[in-house]
Amino acid sequence: MVLPADRKKFLLPFVHLCYDHDSPFKIKGPKFFAELLYMAVDFKKSNDSDESLIVEEIDYEIQRLKRTLLDD
């Protein structure tokens, strides 16, 4: 289970897999990893909720983190 406070740290390696110039997975894109992560990991929407993120929300989080960290 990944809590909201840990989400950024958990997703960072996947951001690099999607967007780094040298990554062999760059052609896959964030949706590919969002689908894999959805099946493998429970991303909680909030600390006090039983709801989890859906594929589209995980995809959005990966893209948002990319914009935050890699766009200078």
Summary of the structure (lengths in Angstrom):
residues: 72
radius of gyration: 12.0
end to end distance: 31.1
largest distance: 38.9
contacts: 177
relative contact order: 0.21
helix: 60%
strand: 6%
